[in-house]
Amino acid sequence: SFCFAKNEIIDSNLAQIHPMDITLIRGYGIFDFFRTSNYIPLFLSDYLDRFIRSAEKTHLKLKYTKTELREIILDLIQKNDLQNGGVRMLLTGGVSANHFSPADGDLFIFCEELLFPEKEKYEKGVKLLSAEHVRMIADIKTTNYAFPVWLSPSWKENGAEDVIYHFNGVVSESSRSNIFMVKNGSISTPNNHILHGITRKRVLELAPECNIRSITFEELLDADELFITSTTKKILPITVIDKQKIGDGKVGEITKKLMADFVDMEV
Ligand code: PDD
């Protein structure tokens, strides 16, 4: 396959990153990830805006405009024949004299195969394990996922799909997804310490009555329905948190309706 690396489109196997880049030695860099649906990069404008915003907020210089990025991406999708797949944009922190300060980084854009969770998980729902944690600079899509990567073997051991973060009793998000709850027919989603997901944004368009507010972990456990949203999971129902069944333990009606409506937003 082909990728974009440091100014040119090359064979993906030939892409190189300097070993002293602070993305590697300090975990400091930004990325974004979107998918194609029948060759069309879904909601691309939103992802590019977020990527550009992440660069600005992390003091990293993105040498390309939104229009230039879009052209490179469309070219790559065509060259890789990426009908239904993922596209990853990465801007590294660069190599700096003190091996710490943000420097001039490199831009990489990769096309990837994308596998969604199995059908059964959408039909029956999945389990999350809770962890007391809050992401720092949460609204920036940084490359630092050390905490959930460290946790992830325990999910496997416990038959869980992922984690749900809470801190001081307040819920934020999952490791790579946002969360929504339904109680007595009304939908809510947390407002603080989250990445503003593009899938979350689409769900808010489908359910404009949704309350964007602070949600306690206690409330979450007492919800009738829960689901998480992300580019790689779409809308995935949650039926268990730790050892606690959510609602009646089945995928709820409002969740099902949103899952169906969301499919209609794809091309
Ligand atoms: N994760 N929160 C975090 C911390 C994320 O990393 C992501 C995305 C989301 C959901 O955002 P979106 O709906 O725009 O994908 C929320 C990507 C998919 C990943 O790292 O795999």
Boltz pocket constraint, residues with backbone or C-beta under 6 A from the ligand:
constraints:
  - pocket:
      binder: B
      contacts: [[A, 33], [A, 138], [A, 173], [A, 174], [A, 175], [A, 176], [A, 177], [A, 178], [A, 194], [A, 195], [A, 196], [A, 197], [A, 198], [A, 199], [A, 200], [A, 229], [A, 230], [A, 231], [A, 232]]
      max_distance: 6.0
